[in-house]
Amino acid sequence: MKVLRRFIHREALLAVGFVTLGFLALFFFFDLIDELRLVGRTGPDGYQLSHALLFVSLSIPSHLYELLPITVLIGTIFVMARLAQSSEFTIMRTSGMGPWQALRTLLTLGGFFVLLTFAVGDYVAPLTERAAQLIKVRHLGRLTSGATGAWLKERQQDHSFAVNVRALTPDGGMLDVRIFEFDEKGRLASQTHATSGRFALPGGWELQQVRHSSFLQPGSEEARVEQLQVPVLQWPTRISADMVAASLIKPDRMATFDLFQYIRHLDANGQSAQRYEIEFWRKVFYPLSCLVMVVLALPFAYLHFRAGGIAGYVFGGVMAGISFFLLNNVFGYAGNLQNWSPWLTAAAPGLIYSLLSLAAFGWLVLRR
């Protein structure tokens, strides 16, 4: 049995590797075409073709993390269907490989891909994503998210603060910082605007070119506004550079532990963490989908193929993989809009495909 297991594992690894390489080459081409529109843009050093190539190359691990469950399904279906078409799997069955032994063989293979997906998504992809963003910061001048940048919230004693950072600079500073202070009744107490800032020692920011407006006794006849302009202002805060960077980076590009820490910060300051909680649980459940995919591919080894019929089944595997990817995204967006339970939203696509794969295994393998 060891020989048969090694044979199946070797064939599946080669097929999955080939399919993954093809998909990554396709994504590399599309990403490069998209980056070419930025080549020649003004910046500190200018954004050149070499920078675009490096940025796209550093984005490959993120695509690998997203594609692995799909390529595992396609590659495993191809191997199982080819073994069935050439009657090699029939010979394996007559040699003593029963359905449960075949299932354990594929689950062992799926376990390897689970570990690979987790390692890429939690360690490699976040590092390369930060490096890729750093390239854009250096050569395009800033790291920003949307039209308004990053919004954060913090509570200090009886007052709360809403903080907006428009962009980050190559040297780790901040541009266009706005701080809104609210009193215990939720009324605007002060507004601070700084053209730039930097993260000073832990527990504070150093703001430059500051314009501070204080709203005294709002709602009364003696209400007035006091304005102050200073070149430098020290603002005490627990908001760190990692928190600001996290709010500017897509949550699906963050590591699991970073997501967990950011969720705790949002909860402590009364902010909605639904989107980040869904992404956290997706990080937990997404690698396990590789196990679902290998189980879904096993029934193809028990089908009877005519000449040339294998292409249709492989195409069906491609459609199943794409449908899983789409369903995973749809559940993420729907769960965020409808305020569904984060862990159930993240686990639902995997549970649905697990039931489908086990039903196909029970009907095609055990009953037939």
DOLUMDO-782747 format. One line per 4 residues: number of its first residue (from 1); their letters; for each residue x, y, z of C-alpha. Coordinates in Angstrom, 2 decimals. Layout:
<pts>
NUM> A> X:Y:Z; ...
</pts>
This chain:
<pts>
1> MKVL> 0.00:0.00:0.00; 2.90:2.37:0.61; 3.87:2.10:-3.04; 0.33:2.93:-4.17
5> RRFI> 0.08:5.86:-1.75; 3.40:7.27:-2.90; 2.34:6.88:-6.53; -0.96:8.73:-5.98
9> HREA> 0.73:11.45:-3.92; 3.45:11.98:-6.52; 1.00:12.20:-9.41; -1.31:14.53:-7.48
13> LLAV> 1.54:16.82:-6.40; 2.78:17.11:-9.98; -0.72:17.83:-11.32; -1.53:20.38:-8.60
17> GFVT> 1.84:22.06:-9.10; 1.28:22.31:-12.85; -2.24:23.74:-12.46; -1.07:26.19:-9.78
21> LGFL> 1.79:27.38:-11.98; -0.63:27.99:-14.85; -3.03:30.01:-12.72; -0.22:32.05:-11.15
25> ALFF> 1.17:32.87:-14.60; -2.28:34.07:-15.65; -2.67:36.26:-12.55; 0.86:37.59:-12.99
29> FFDL> 0.01:38.71:-16.52; -3.24:40.44:-15.51; -1.64:42.13:-12.50; 1.24:43.38:-14.63
33> IDEL> -1.16:44.86:-17.18; -2.97:46.63:-14.33; 0.29:47.99:-12.87; 1.51:49.34:-16.19
37> RLVG> -0.95:52.25:-15.88; 1.08:53.50:-12.88; 4.47:53.33:-14.61; 5.85:56.83:-15.08
41> RTGP> 3.75:58.39:-12.32; 5.49:61.11:-10.35; 6.93:60.19:-6.97; 10.12:60.51:-4.94
45> DGYQ> 12.01:58.14:-7.25; 9.41:57.48:-9.92; 7.51:54.25:-10.51; 9.35:52.29:-13.20
49> LSHA> 8.70:49.01:-15.01; 11.16:47.21:-12.73; 9.17:48.38:-9.71; 5.94:47.13:-11.28
53> LLFV> 7.53:43.72:-11.98; 8.77:43.48:-8.39; 5.39:44.52:-6.99; 3.56:41.91:-9.07
57> SLSI> 6.10:39.23:-8.11; 5.60:39.98:-4.42; 1.83:39.60:-4.91; 2.24:35.97:-6.03
61> PSHL> 2.06:34.46:-2.48; -1.29:36.17:-1.88; -2.65:34.68:-5.10; -1.16:31.30:-4.18
65> YELL> -3.05:31.37:-0.89; -6.33:32.14:-2.66; -5.82:29.59:-5.44; -4.53:26.54:-3.56
69> PITV> -7.93:24.96:-2.71; -9.08:25.41:-6.31; -5.89:24.03:-7.85; -5.91:21.12:-5.38
73> LIGT> -9.41:20.22:-6.58; -8.57:20.53:-10.29; -5.26:18.67:-10.05; -6.67:15.85:-7.90
77> IFVM> -9.71:15.43:-10.16; -7.42:15.18:-13.18; -5.27:12.50:-11.53; -8.22:10.45:-10.26
81> ARLA> -10.06:10.66:-13.59; -6.92:9.71:-15.54; -6.29:6.72:-13.28; -9.90:5.62:-13.80
85> QSSE> -9.70:6.09:-17.57; -6.51:4.01:-17.88; -7.94:1.35:-15.51; -4.99:1.87:-13.16
89> FTIM> -7.31:2.64:-10.29; -9.22:-0.58:-11.01; -5.96:-2.49:-10.64; -5.33:-0.68:-7.34
93> RTSG> -8.77:-1.73:-6.11; -8.16:-5.35:-7.02; -4.81:-5.10:-5.19; -6.66:-4.36:-1.97
97> MGPW> -7.17:-0.59:-1.90; -10.68:-0.14:-0.58; -12.71:3.10:-0.51; -11.67:4.03:3.02
101> QALR> -7.98:3.41:2.27; -8.27:5.60:-0.82; -9.99:8.26:1.27; -7.23:8.17:3.91
105> TLLT> -4.62:8.44:1.15; -6.21:11.60:-0.22; -6.83:13.05:3.24; -3.12:12.68:4.00
109> LGGF> -2.40:14.59:0.79; -5.03:17.17:1.74; -3.43:17.59:5.17; -0.16:18.56:3.49
113> FVLL> -1.95:21.21:1.43; -3.76:22.48:4.57; -0.40:23.12:6.24; 0.98:24.69:3.05
117> TFAV> -2.04:26.98:2.67; -1.88:28.06:6.32; 1.87:28.76:6.14; 1.55:30.79:2.94
121> GDYV> -1.50:32.74:4.11; -0.31:33.45:7.64; 3.42:33.97:7.24; 4.60:34.38:3.64
125> APLT> 1.75:36.41:2.10; 1.57:39.11:4.84; 5.34:39.69:4.65; 5.39:39.95:0.86
129> ERAA> 2.26:42.13:0.89; 3.95:44.61:3.24; 7.06:44.59:1.06; 4.94:45.18:-2.06
133> QLIK> 3.11:48.09:-0.42; 6.44:49.53:0.71; 7.57:49.62:-2.94; 4.53:51.71:-3.85
137> VRHL> 5.06:53.97:-0.85; 8.67:54.61:-1.82; 8.08:55.26:-5.51; 4.54:56.68:-5.56
141> GRLT> 4.94:58.68:-2.37; 2.21:57.36:-0.06; 0.14:54.42:1.11; -3.55:55.20:1.27
145> SGAT> -6.91:53.41:1.23; -9.76:54.95:-0.72; -10.48:58.67:-0.76; -10.48:59.27:3.02
149> GAWL> -7.64:57.06:4.27; -7.74:55.29:7.63; -10.31:55.95:10.34; -9.70:54.82:13.92
153> KERQ> -11.36:55.39:17.28; -10.00:55.58:20.82; -11.41:56.24:24.27; -9.47:58.20:26.88
157> QDHS> -11.20:58.53:30.25; -14.57:60.29:29.62; -13.70:61.50:26.14; -13.56:59.64:22.85
161> FAVN> -11.51:60.43:19.76; -12.11:59.79:16.07; -8.81:59.82:14.19; -8.31:60.08:10.45
165> VRAL> -4.94:59.49:8.74; -5.04:60.23:5.03; -1.85:58.37:4.07; 1.46:56.92:5.26
169> TPDG> 4.81:58.15:3.94; 7.88:56.08:2.92; 9.70:56.88:6.19; 6.80:55.65:8.34
173> GMLD> 5.24:59.07:8.94; 1.65:60.23:8.48; 0.07:62.81:6.19; -3.03:64.94:6.77
177> VRIF> -3.93:63.84:10.31; -7.29:64.90:11.75; -8.38:64.26:15.35; -11.95:64.85:16.52
181> EFDE> -12.54:64.87:20.30; -16.01:64.21:21.77; -17.07:64.77:25.38; -19.04:62.34:27.59
185> KGRL> -22.31:63.58:26.03; -21.12:62.90:22.50; -20.65:66.59:21.62; -17.68:67.77:19.58
189> ASQT> -15.16:69.23:22.06; -12.17:69.93:19.83; -10.78:69.41:16.38; -7.10:69.05:15.54
193> HATS> -5.58:69.11:12.08; -1.92:68.42:11.32; -0.27:68.42:7.93; 2.03:65.57:9.01
197> GRFA> 2.96:63.46:11.98; 5.10:60.62:13.16; 4.91:57.85:15.70; 7.01:59.01:18.63
201> LPGG> 7.79:56.93:21.69; 5.14:54.35:22.70; 2.13:56.20:23.99; 2.09:59.25:21.75
205> WELQ> 2.24:60.91:18.35; 4.25:63.95:17.34; 2.19:66.20:15.05; 3.66:68.97:12.88
209> QVRH> 2.04:72.18:11.63; -0.96:71.82:13.91; -4.18:73.83:13.87; -6.25:73.14:17.00
213> SSFL> -9.84:74.34:17.54; -11.54:73.98:20.97; -15.32:74.29:21.32; -16.04:75.67:24.80
217> QPGS> -19.43:75.30:26.50; -21.30:74.06:23.40; -25.06:74.59:23.55; -24.95:77.63:25.83
221> EEAR> -25.06:81.37:25.14; -21.39:81.72:26.12; -20.23:79.09:23.66; -17.11:80.09:21.78
225> VEQL> -14.31:78.66:19.70; -10.66:79.00:20.57; -8.09:78.39:17.86; -4.43:77.63:18.31
229> QVPV> -1.65:77.08:15.79; 1.61:75.46:16.89; 4.50:73.96:14.89; 4.69:70.77:17.02
233> LQWP> 2.18:69.05:19.28; 2.56:65.86:21.34; -0.70:63.88:21.40; -0.94:60.96:23.87
237> TRIS> -2.53:57.86:22.32; -2.36:54.08:22.37; -2.90:53.84:18.59; 0.27:52.30:17.21
241> ADMV> 1.80:52.32:13.76; 0.68:48.70:13.23; -2.94:49.66:13.90; -2.83:52.50:11.37
245> AASL> -1.15:50.24:8.80; -3.73:47.52:9.48; -6.59:49.91:8.72; -4.93:50.76:5.38
249> IKPD> -4.27:47.13:4.38; -7.02:44.80:3.22; -8.01:42.48:6.10; -7.59:39.37:3.94
253> RMAT> -3.90:40.28:3.56; -3.29:40.35:7.32; -1.95:37.52:9.47; -4.33:35.71:11.82
257> FDLF> -2.69:37.05:15.00; -2.64:40.61:13.62; -6.34:40.34:12.85; -7.02:39.07:16.37
261> QYIR> -5.16:42.01:17.94; -6.89:44.54:15.70; -10.31:43.04:16.54; -9.54:43.44:20.26
265> HLDA> -8.64:47.10:19.68; -11.89:47.74:17.80; -13.96:46.01:20.49; -12.23:47.95:23.27
269> NGQS> -13.11:51.24:21.55; -16.70:50.39:20.67; -16.14:50.01:16.92; -17.72:47.43:14.68
273> AQRY> -15.33:44.53:14.05; -17.73:42.42:11.96; -15.68:42.63:8.77; -12.43:41.75:10.52
277> EIEF> -14.04:38.95:12.55; -15.30:37.34:9.34; -11.84:37.59:7.82; -10.33:36.11:11.01
281> WRKV> -12.56:33.05:10.86; -12.00:32.75:7.12; -8.29:32.60:7.88; -9.03:29.76:10.28
285> FYPL> -11.34:27.72:8.02; -9.98:28.46:4.54; -6.95:26.10:4.70; -9.27:23.26:5.78
289> SCLV> -11.10:23.55:2.45; -8.19:21.63:0.88; -9.46:18.55:2.73; -12.93:19.16:1.30
293> MVVL> -11.51:19.40:-2.21; -9.61:16.10:-2.14; -12.70:14.31:-0.81; -14.75:15.90:-3.60
297> ALPF> -12.22:14.60:-6.16; -12.22:10.96:-4.95; -15.54:9.88:-6.58; -14.05:10.68:-10.01
301> AYLH> -11.80:7.62:-9.61; -14.88:5.37:-9.50; -16.48:6.69:-12.70; -16.29:4.90:-16.05
305> FRAG> -14.84:7.08:-18.79; -15.14:6.78:-22.52; -12.39:7.94:-24.83; -11.93:11.69:-24.50
309> GIAG> -14.50:11.96:-21.69; -11.98:13.04:-19.11; -11.93:16.64:-20.38; -15.57:17.17:-19.46
313> YVFG> -15.02:16.01:-15.89; -11.94:18.17:-15.48; -13.98:21.11:-16.75; -16.62:20.24:-14.15
317> GVMA> -13.89:20.32:-11.52; -12.83:23.77:-12.70; -16.41:25.01:-12.42; -16.76:23.47:-8.95
321> GISF> -13.57:25.22:-7.81; -14.67:28.57:-9.21; -18.12:28.18:-7.62; -16.48:27.52:-4.24
325> FLLN> -14.35:30.66:-4.59; -17.40:32.75:-5.56; -19.55:31.28:-2.77; -16.81:32.03:-0.24
329> NVFG> -16.74:35.69:-1.31; -20.53:35.99:-1.47; -20.93:34.65:2.06; -18.27:37.08:3.28
333> YAGN> -20.03:40.12:1.82; -23.51:38.91:2.78; -22.42:38.12:6.34; -20.95:41.59:6.72
337> LQNW> -24.11:43.28:5.40; -26.61:41.09:7.27; -24.55:40.93:10.48; -24.42:37.13:10.48
341> SPWL> -22.35:35.18:12.98; -18.71:35.60:11.81; -17.59:32.01:12.38; -20.69:30.56:10.71
345> TAAA> -20.31:32.93:7.75; -16.72:31.82:7.26; -17.44:28.11:7.76; -20.64:27.88:5.67
349> PGLI> -19.02:27.42:2.20; -16.73:24.69:3.51; -19.62:22.95:5.28; -21.77:23.04:2.14
353> YSLL> -19.04:21.55:-0.03; -18.18:19.01:2.68; -21.75:17.73:2.60; -21.69:17.63:-1.21
357> SLAA> -18.39:15.74:-1.29; -19.48:13.23:1.36; -22.80:12.71:-0.44; -20.97:12.08:-3.73
361> FGWL> -18.55:9.73:-1.96; -21.40:7.80:-0.32; -23.45:7.49:-3.51; -20.75:6.77:-6.10
365> VLRR> -18.28:4.84:-3.96; -20.11:3.08:-1.15; -23.49:2.37:-2.80; -22.32:1.75:-6.37
</pts>
